[in-house]
Each structure stands twice: as C-alpha cells, then as structure tokens.
Amino acid sequence: MSGATYATDTSRRYAYWDALLESYRTIPGVKAVGAANWIPLGITGQSFIDIGGRNVPGAGAVYRSVSEGFFQTLNVRLLAGRIFDRQDGAKSERVAVINQRLASLYWPKESPVGKQVRARSMEAGPRGAQAPWLTIIGVVGDVRTFGLESEARPELYVLFRQTPSWSTSMTVLVRGSAPATRLLREMRARALAIDPRVAADVGTLDARLQATLASRILTMSLLTGLAGLALVLAALGIYGVLSYSVTQRTRELAVRAALGAERGQLLRLVIASGSRVVLLGMLLGVAASLALTRLLASMLVEVDAIDAVSFVAAVIVLAVVAFVAILIPAVRATRLDPLIALQAE
C-alpha cells in the first residue's frame, strides 16, 4: 500500500482493508478470505519474545500480523482455545495466537491459553518503551513458513487491527473453488475498483511453492530421466549378454540332444542356469540401490526414499527381459537338428 494518506491516516487504511476483504468475500466461488503482513513461503519477521512469569534468554518466534479469517483461509487447524474474531478490536485486550511448536517449547506440560507473551523487538515503543503483554487465546497447527524442506518454527500471531504499524503492507489471501485464473482476474479488478492508486499484484501460493522447489524438481526430473535411460540400457545389456551366452551353448545342447535329451529338458536346463546368474545380479543390484537411496533422501521431503513399487517394477522388467533373452535363443537351439548344429560348430 502506498500513498501519504494511507501512511498517516490509520482509520482510512483500515477502511481500505475492510472494503477489500469484504469485496473478495463476495466473489463467486470464494470460501475464505484473510490477510497478513507476511505470508508463508516468503520473507517474514522474527521477534525476540518474553515469556510471562519466567526468564527465558534468547526466546524468539516468527512474528505475523494477521486478520480474522487468516487461519481458515490457509486451513490451519485450531488445536486449543480460539482464533481471532470480531470481538477482538483496536480498543480491546491485546491478544495473540501461537502455533504448536511455540507452545511445546515454553509450555510443554500445560495449556498456554491464558498465559502471556511479549513481542519484545517487533512491538517495542518509541524511545525504548517496552512492548505490551499479549494474552494467548489459542493454539494452532504448525506451518512450514520457509518451505517444505524446513522444519516448523515457533510462530506468534497478532491481530492486525491491534498492530496499526504493521498494517501498511498486507497480503490478502483467498481460498476458493473457482479456477485460479478467474479468481485472480476478479481480485485484480476489484482491488483497482476500490482504489486504483494501490498496485494489485496477484498470484497463487502454488506458484510460490513451485518456485521454492524449482531446483529440486529440476534435479529429480534429470535423475528420473537418467534412471529411465539406465533401465533401458540395463535391459539391452542383459538381453545381449544372456542371448549371446545361450547361443554359445548351441553345440552343448546339440550333443545333449544327440544323447537323447528331450527338448523340454534342454529348455529347463538353459533357463535354470541363466536364472541363477540373473537372480544373483538382481540381488546385488537391489542391495546397491538400497545403499544409494541415502543420497536421494536429502532431496526428499516427508517421502520415503525406498519406493517398493519402483523397486518391484524395475525387478519385474529386468526379469522379463532376462527370461526372453534366455528363452528365444534356447528355443532356437533346441529346434536345430543335432547333426546340423554339430557340423555348424
């Protein structure tokens, strides 16, 4: 938000946000609307905090000024107490909501609802005046503020109606069932209709998420392509080696046939001997693959590096290729006349 009027006139600034939030709520397909000075997957504020009734040096938390509806819009679960509503206003008691991580750090065996906390650095007054104490009214679930690969951090949420200094720059969040392109178009139009002097920069959280995962997606895509190529090369290699090794046994099979061995017996002999080599190779390959999954684990988030479906699929593909590589030349060799086969050798 820009402009001298909004920067100096708090009532007009809140009137703008109220008008924008209310306008967005009436967009067809919109289910929830909220706002915050900093939203997940972007920059955020970090505050030193004081815990009421105890001395905890170095305590800190992510600081976020939000509106009513923020938690509903992001589907953040309420775990205890309540979240902000219209009964919390500029002139009412200062209140705060904390996340589960912050609650478990400083109130591990008791409910933090009703306890007090102070955002010492983010709400310090002029000339060194101390920040006000905030009464905790609720506990919500954790949010991975800095991306899927980061651990949840302690977070302190305050109401934007009680923190006018943080209301000059806000981001409005909308959750809806309509297509994103239509929602974004309507949001931009309504923002400009309320005040065309305020820039309307719209986007999706999914785009933010994809941006944080771009390098991982590229790396995993390359690895997937290389893995597919490796599987094809392995299949071709297995087929070529096994087919050649069975072809080399043509003379042996001819001798066995001349001595009275039946075709079924010869096929079982070749398949059994080839299968032992294939089985040993697969066991070694699976063991090596399991060992290498430790390298992939660092690039995955809450996903098991050992994917049983992928392992089984790869084993089945290579087993089928190996069986075909053994069977085709074996059938061809057993169909030859033993005399012709011996003469050819």
N, C-alpha and C positions, 0 to 999 in steps of 0.2 A: 504494500500500500504506500502510495506516495502522495505528496501534496502537503503544504503547510497547514491547511485547515484540519486534516485528519491527525497530523502530528501533534497539534496543540489542543484540539477540541476532543476530549475523551468521549463525551456524550455522542457527538456526531460519529465518531469512529465506531462505537458500539452499535449505533443505529445502522451503520452500513453493514456490519457483520450480521446483525439480526435480520436485516432485509435480505441479504444474500442467502443465509441459511434457510430462511422461510421460503424463498423463491425456489431454491433447489429441492426442498421437500415436496413441492407440488409438481415436479417433473414426472410425467408418467413413467412407471417402472422403477422409480427410486424407492428403496426400502429404508434407508437410514442415511443421515447426514450429520457430520461432526466437523470440528476444526481443531487445529493445533498449531502452535508456533513452529514446532519441528515435528516432522512425521518420520516413521520408521524408514530404514534404507536410505538415509540421508544424513546430513550433519545434525548434530544435536548439542544440547548444553549439558554440562556436568557441574554439579554443585557440591561443595562441602556441606555436610549436614551435621546438625547437633541432635542427639537423641535425648528426649526429655527424661530427667531423673538419673542420668548416668553420664559418665565421661568416656567417650569413645574417640580417641585421637585418630585422625585420618579418615573418618567415616565420610562416604560420598555416595552420590546417586545421580543417575541421568535425570535431568530436570526437564519437565514438559508441561507447558500451559495449554490446557485443552478446554473444549466446550462440552456442554451436555450433548450426548449422542456420539461422542468420540469412540467410546468402548463398544457400543452397539454396532457402529459402522465397520470397525475392524474385527468384529466377532471376538473380542477379548472377554473371556469368561469372568464373571463375578464369583469370587470364592468365599468372601465373608463381608458382612456389613452391607453397605450400599454405595452406589456411584453418584456422581453429581446430578442434580436435578434443579428445577426452577426454584426450589426453596432456598437454594444457595445463591446469594446475590452479593453485590458490591458492599452492602452495609451489614451483612450477616457475619456470623463467626467464620474466621478463616479455617478452611478445611482442606484436606488432602486425601488422595487415594494412593496407595503404594502397591507394588507388584509382589508376587510371591517370593521372589528372590530377596528383596529387601526385608520382607517380614521374617524369612527364615534366618537371615543374618543377625538381626538385632532383637527379635522376639521369637526364638526357636521353640519355646515350650509354652507360649502364652499367646493370646489373641492381641494383635496390635491395635485393634479397633478401640478408639477412645484414648489411645496414647498420643503423645505429642512429638513433633519433629520440627526442625527449623532448617530452611534452606539458607544457610549462613552466607554463602557467597553470591547466590543469584538474587536474593531479596534484601541485601544489605541496604540500609537507607543512606541518605546523604550525610557527609561528614562523619562517617564511621558509625552511624546509628545501627543498632542490632536489628536483624530481621525478625519478623513476628513469629510466634509459635503457631504451628498448624496442628489442628486436631485430625487424626486419622479416622476417616469414616468408612473405609472399605479396603479390601484386598482383591486384586485382580490377577489374572494369569500373566505369565511372562511373555514378552515379545522379544524376538531376536532383532534388536534395534539396528545392528550394523551388518546384517546379512545372515543367511542360513548357516554359514560356517562358523559364526561367532557364538560364544556362549551368552546366555541371557544375563543381563546386568541388573543391579538394583535400580529401580526407577521410582521417582517421586512425581506424581501428577498433581497439579494445582488447577484451580478453575480460572479460566481466562477473564471472567468478569471480576475476579478479585485481584488480578495482576495486570492493571492497565498498561504498565510499562512494557509488557510482553505482547500486547495486542496490536501493535502497529504492523507487524508482519505475521500473517497467519496463512495456513494452507487449509482449504476446505476439502473434506473427504466425502465421497458419495459412494454408496453401495447400492446397486440396482440390478434388475433382471434384464433390462433392455440392452441391446448391442452397445458396446463401448463407444463406437464412433458416433452413434446418435446421441448418447448421453454427453459426450464431450462437446459436440456441436451445440447442443442446447445449453449446456453450462456456460460456454463462452458467450453465447448470445444474451443470456440473462444477466451475466456479470456486466457486460457492456451496457445493457439497458438500465441497470441501477446507477452506474457511474462510468461513463466512457473514458474518464481520465485515469482510471485504475486499470493497469495491464492485466489481462486474463490469460495466464499461461496454464494450459490444461494438459494432463497426461494421465497415464494409468500406473498403478503400483506394480502391475505385472511387467511393464516396461522397465521400471526401476529394478525389479528383481532380476530380470534378464540381463541388465547392464552389470549387476554385481556378479553374475555367474558367467559373463561372456567368455572370460579366459578359460574357465573350467569346461564350458560347453565346447569351445574350440579344441581344447586338449583331448577331451573324451571323444569327440567326433573323429579326430585324427586317429586315436587309439582304436576306435571301433572299426574304422576303415582298414587300418593295418592288420587288425585281428582277423577281419574277414578275408583279406588277401592272404594272410598266413594260413588260414584254414584251407583255402583253395590250393595253395602251394603244397601244403601238407598232404592233401588228398591226392594231388597229382603225383607227388613223390612216392607216396605209399603204393599207389596203383602201379607206377612204373617199376619200382623195385620188386614188389611181390610178383607182378606179372612176369618180369624177366627171370626171377628165381625159379618160378614154376616151369617156365619154358625150358630152362636149363636141365630140368629133371625129365625131359621127354624120353631120353634113352633109358633111364632107370625104369620109368613107367612101362616102356616097351618090353624090357626084359621081364618085369613082373607079370605083364600080360602074357608073354610067351610061356611063362612058367605056370600059367593057369589062374592068375589073379583075375577076379571079376571087376567090371567097370565100377560098381558101387564101392568095392573095397579100395580101389585106387583113389577114387574121389575122397573117401573118408580119410585115407592116409595123407593126401596132399592138404586137405582142409585142416586136419588136426595139427600137422607140423607147422603150417602157416599161421594158424590161430595162436599157437604158443608164442611166436615171435610178436604177433600183433598185441596180444594180451600184455606181454612184458613191456612193450613200448608204450602202451596206454597207461599202465601203472606208473611208469617213470614220468610220462607226460603230465598226468594228473597231479603227481607229487610236486613236480616242478611248478605247475600252475598254481597250486595252493600256496607254495612258498612265495611266488611273485605277487600274490594278491595283497601282501603287505604294502607294496609300493602304490597300489591303487587306493588303499584305504585312506590315505592322506588327501585324496581328491574327492572323496565321497562324504556326504552329509546325511547321517542317520540312515544309511543304506549299507546293508551287509555286503562286503566285498566278495564273499563266497556266494555266488548265484548258482544254486543247484540246477536250475533249468538250463542255464547256459552250459554248465559242465556236462550234463547228461546229453544235451543236444549235440555238442561237439563230439562226444564219445560215440554217439549213435551214427553220426555222419561218417566219421573215420572208420568205424567198424563195418558199415555197409560198403564203403569204398574198398576196404581191405578184402572183404568177403568176395566182392565182384572180381577184384584183381586176382584172387586165388582161383575162383571158380571157372572163369572164362578160359584161361589157358589150360586148366586141368581137364575140363570137358573136351577141349580141342585135342589135347594129347591122348586122352583115353579112347577117342574115336578113331585114331590113326591105326592102320594095320601095323602090327608089331614088326613085320618084316620090312615094310617101307620105312618105318621110323628108325630101325636099326641101320638100314642102308643109308638113310639121310645123315645119320650121325657119323 
